[in-house]
Amino acid sequence: MNKIIYTFAIVVTVATFVLTIIGGISLFASIIRSAIVFIGILLTFFIAGHLLRLGILLTDQKTKVSKNDN
């Protein structure tokens, strides 16, 4: 799963870099924007994964087993 996330982040980062270069923005600014996009995508997936895990833990219903039940 991590490979898919990193591949997606790299593809979007390269697309951002190319579009900013075509748009006439300087090389340094394009690199900085691409780095921010890359880090932002990774943070988004990281936070979303933790929120999903928290949601699963909060909504998980555990069955109660009583000692008197045979």
N, C-alpha and C positions, 0 to 999 in steps of 0.2 A: 504494500500500500504506500509506503514511503517513496518508492521509486516513481510511482504515478504522480504524487504530489510534487516532487522535485522536478520531474519532467514538465509538468504543467507550468510550474513557476518559471522554469528556464525558457520555455516557449513564449510565455507572456512577456518575460523580461527582454528577450531578443526582439520581439515585435515592438515593444515600447522603445527600445533603443533605435531601431530602424525608423520608426515613425517620427521620433524626435530629431534624428539626423536629417530626414527628408524635410521636416518642417523648418529647417534652418536654425535650429538651436545648436549651440556650441558643443564640442565633443565632451568637454568636462561636465557640462550641465546634463548632457544625455546620459553619461555614465552614472552620475549621481541619481538622476531620476530612475534609471533602470535598477540601481541597487535598492532604492527605496521601494520600488514595486516588488522586487524579489523578496525583500524582508517582510513587506506587508502581506504578501500572499502566504508566506510561511507562517506568520503570526496569526493570520485569519484561520488557516487550517488547524493550527495548534489550539487556539481558543475555541473553535467550533468543536473539535474533538473532546476537549474537556467539558464543554457544556453538554454535549451528547452523553458523555459518561455520567455526569452529574444527574441529568434527566433520567437516565436508565436506573441509577441508584435510588433516586427519589420515588420513582413510580414502580419499582420492583415490589411485587407482592410475594411475601414469603408465606408458605403454608404453615399453619400452626399444628404442631403435633402434641397431643396431650398424652400424659403418661398412663391415663386410665383407658385409653383406646387400645383394644387388642385386635 
